[in-house]
């Protein structure tokens, strides 16, 4: 039997007379290829959620940054154009993810379906992000409680180990610093709340970014069409 062909996520966009196409294969170990006018200009292999692809011998093309979800699902490919008057090169901007213009995911693809969900149901998208944030807090607590319960119920063997000698060290007179109760209360709960708050902030940022990218892409492609005419 032949091995199954891995699914390919494709993004493309034509800007200033150049057609950019990015292909991503694989879910854990990803193989990325960047084409300009059907010519392969750069490729990379990585298992990271953020992958940068750049053509070292053709810096005028800029660079591409590709994002995946924590589960390895393709999310977006962003083109960072070469800017001659900028102190930060395109490859560095692709690494930070600041700016750029998103390529269009192939219709019916996983990335296109994700973008459609963000546009059509931003509140649902934000709600899912909150659920994920809550899960990151609750699941580790439940797992730790389960292991603790198993540890106390299992019949551990009674090992009669010799007592190790320990030097009699002098005690250190640490200063007695009292912390207000409200500070302790806040710190105890901050570690439980911050993943949820972070999830909400990231979800709202993605919704806003998605709207701005749609406007930017429409404006740039319209200008390219006018130039071609």
Phi, psi and omega per residue, in radians:
X1 nan 2.481 3.119
X2 -1.389 2.600 3.131
X3 -1.246 2.530 3.133
X4 -1.145 2.450 3.121
X5 -1.342 2.188 -3.130
X6 -1.120 2.511 -3.138
X7 -1.160 2.586 -3.106
X8 -2.101 2.226 3.026
X9 -1.711 2.253 -3.086
X10 -2.114 2.382 2.975
X11 -2.189 2.541 3.040
X12 -2.619 2.806 3.133
X13 -2.930 2.430 3.094
X14 -1.867 2.111 -3.136
X15 -2.327 2.321 3.078
X16 0.883 0.702 3.071
X17 1.423 0.042 3.128
X18 -2.009 2.336 3.101
X19 -1.724 2.062 3.116
X20 -1.772 2.318 3.083
X21 -2.359 2.302 3.127
X22 -2.109 2.329 3.111
X23 -2.093 2.386 3.115
X24 -2.223 2.168 3.110
X25 -2.040 2.537 3.085
X26 1.594 2.828 -3.130
X27 -1.960 -0.789 3.115
X28 -1.637 -1.022 3.031
X29 -1.667 1.943 -3.011
X30 -1.805 2.409 3.090
X31 -1.957 2.019 -3.070
X32 -1.909 2.439 3.075
X33 -2.305 2.395 -3.137
X34 -2.093 2.118 3.131
X35 -1.955 2.484 3.001
X36 -2.203 2.049 -3.061
X37 0.934 0.797 3.092
X38 1.168 0.198 3.077
X39 -1.849 2.222 3.108
X40 -1.227 2.024 -3.096
X41 -1.868 -0.380 3.138
X42 -2.876 2.692 3.050
X43 -2.638 2.800 -3.108
X44 -2.715 2.695 3.045
X45 -2.157 2.313 -3.095
X46 -2.853 2.715 3.021
X47 -1.933 0.177 -3.133
X48 -1.354 2.755 3.087
X49 -1.316 -0.397 3.099
X50 -2.121 2.085 -3.093
X51 -2.147 2.347 3.113
X52 -1.907 2.346 3.117
X53 -2.198 2.193 3.134
X54 -2.511 2.653 3.113
X55 -1.713 1.846 -3.048
X56 -1.091 -0.586 -3.091
X57 -1.570 -0.043 3.124
X58 -2.396 1.208 -3.085
X59 -1.121 -0.334 -3.130
X60 -1.187 -0.256 3.125
X61 -1.428 -0.269 -3.102
X62 1.535 -2.483 -3.122
X63 -2.695 2.886 3.139
X64 -2.204 2.374 3.029
X65 -2.007 2.281 -3.106
X66 -2.059 2.324 -3.122
X67 -1.980 2.445 3.044
X68 -2.168 2.781 3.066
X69 -1.384 3.019 3.105
X70 -1.095 -0.389 3.113
X71 -1.648 0.126 3.086
X72 1.524 0.177 -3.141
X73 -1.444 2.395 -3.137
X74 -1.196 2.365 -3.113
X75 -1.986 -0.973 -3.119
X76 -2.791 2.752 3.024
X77 -2.187 2.229 -3.043
X78 -2.125 2.288 3.109
X79 -1.611 2.233 3.067
X80 -1.937 1.855 -3.015
X81 -1.304 2.677 3.073
X82 -1.216 2.258 3.125
X83 -2.152 1.904 -3.046
X84 -1.117 -0.549 -3.083
X85 -1.616 0.114 -3.118
X86 -1.666 2.450 3.104
X87 -1.352 -0.286 -3.137
X88 -1.865 2.141 -3.104
X89 -1.312 2.918 -3.055
X90 -1.113 -0.631 -3.123
X91 -1.116 -0.682 3.107
X92 -1.212 -0.695 3.104
X93 -1.157 -0.580 3.066
X94 -1.151 -0.594 3.134
X95 -1.210 -0.684 -3.139
X96 -1.447 -0.412 3.140
X97 1.411 0.241 -3.111
X98 -1.552 2.222 3.112
X99 1.406 -2.639 3.128
X100 1.466 3.046 3.108
X101 -2.334 2.272 -3.082
X102 -1.266 2.420 2.993
X103 -1.354 2.782 -3.105
X104 -1.502 2.138 3.095
X105 -1.220 2.614 3.139
X106 -1.070 2.368 3.139
X107 -0.974 2.365 3.119
X108 1.462 -0.060 -3.132
X109 -1.415 2.976 -3.139
X110 -1.100 -0.719 3.134
X111 -1.157 -0.670 3.109
X112 -1.144 -0.717 3.115
X113 -1.107 -0.665 3.108
X114 -1.125 -0.786 3.122
X115 -1.090 -0.701 3.137
X116 -1.098 -0.689 3.124
X117 -1.148 -0.704 3.134
X118 -1.116 -0.727 -3.138
X119 -1.213 -0.812 -3.000
X120 -1.324 -0.639 -3.054
X121 -2.361 1.218 -3.117
X122 -1.093 -0.584 3.129
X123 -1.202 -0.673 3.096
X124 -1.142 -0.725 3.108
X125 -1.048 -0.771 3.116
X126 -1.152 -0.675 3.131
X127 -1.113 -0.710 3.097
X128 -1.091 -0.693 3.111
X129 -1.088 -0.655 3.102
X130 -1.149 -0.746 3.118
X131 -1.053 -0.740 3.105
X132 -1.099 -0.723 3.116
X133 -1.097 -0.719 3.100
X134 -1.137 -0.692 3.140
X135 -1.087 -0.647 3.125
X136 -1.125 -0.435 3.116
X137 -1.543 -0.811 -2.990
X138 -1.325 -0.761 -3.052
X139 -1.038 -0.837 3.103
X140 -1.055 -0.614 3.124
X141 -1.155 -0.777 3.125
X142 -1.114 -0.724 3.134
X143 -1.132 -0.752 3.122
X144 -1.102 -0.713 3.119
X145 -1.131 -0.660 3.129
X146 -1.140 -0.789 3.124
X147 -1.137 -0.675 3.106
X148 -1.104 -0.703 3.127
X149 -1.144 -0.734 3.112
X150 -1.136 -0.660 -3.128
X151 -1.101 -0.627 -3.117
X152 -1.419 -0.373 -3.103
X153 -1.647 -0.357 -3.134
X154 -1.272 2.478 3.117
X155 -1.387 1.590 -3.138
X156 -1.297 2.482 3.110
X157 -1.177 2.615 -3.130
X158 -1.615 1.659 -3.132
X159 -1.514 2.211 3.110
X160 -1.663 1.404 -3.077
X161 -1.548 2.526 3.111
X162 -1.204 2.603 -3.136
X163 -1.403 2.213 -3.128
X164 -1.381 2.444 3.102
X165 -1.194 2.430 -3.132
X166 -2.290 2.250 -3.094
X167 -1.151 2.598 3.122
X168 -1.501 1.598 -3.082
X169 -1.493 2.564 3.092
X170 -1.214 2.559 3.120
X171 -1.324 2.536 -3.140
X172 -1.691 2.213 -3.124
X173 -1.345 1.405 3.122
X174 -1.206 2.486 3.109
X175 -1.171 2.518 3.138
X176 -1.521 1.704 -3.114
X177 -1.832 2.090 3.137
X178 -1.691 2.306 3.132
X179 -1.804 2.315 3.116
X180 -0.983 2.576 -3.097
X181 -1.056 -0.648 -3.099
X182 -1.181 -0.513 3.092
X183 -1.178 -0.800 3.108
X184 -1.067 -0.753 -3.141
X185 -1.072 -0.735 -3.121
X186 -1.181 -0.756 -3.122
X187 -1.149 -0.652 3.141
X188 -1.109 -0.619 -3.073
X189 -1.639 -0.310 -3.133
X190 -1.094 -0.683 -3.116
X191 -1.180 -0.320 3.092
X192 -1.604 -0.467 -3.044
X193 -1.572 -0.585 -2.969
X194 -1.094 -0.623 3.090
X195 -1.075 -0.613 3.130
X196 -1.225 -0.788 3.115
X197 -1.072 -0.746 3.128
X198 -1.091 -0.699 3.121
X199 -1.090 -0.723 3.132
X200 -1.137 -0.786 -3.127
X201 -1.086 -0.787 -3.131
X202 -1.140 -0.679 3.136
X203 -1.144 -0.786 3.129
X204 -1.141 -0.639 3.119
X205 -1.145 -0.694 3.141
X206 -1.181 -0.671 3.111
X207 -1.100 -0.801 3.115
X208 -1.132 -0.746 3.140
X209 -1.094 -0.694 -3.129
X210 -1.101 -0.727 3.125
X211 -1.142 -0.757 3.140
X212 -1.145 -0.652 3.128
X213 -1.159 -0.669 3.095
X214 -1.068 -0.759 3.134
X215 -1.156 -0.759 -3.134
X216 -1.125 -0.763 -3.121
X217 -1.138 -0.707 3.117
X218 -1.124 -0.726 -3.133
X219 -1.172 -0.740 -3.106
X220 -1.216 -0.743 3.132
X221 -1.200 -0.592 3.087
X222 -1.149 -0.705 3.123
X223 -1.172 -0.643 3.105
X224 -1.152 -0.679 3.102
X225 -1.113 -0.700 3.140
X226 -1.151 -0.668 3.134
X227 -1.155 -0.681 3.121
X228 -1.159 -0.602 3.119
X229 -1.219 nan nan
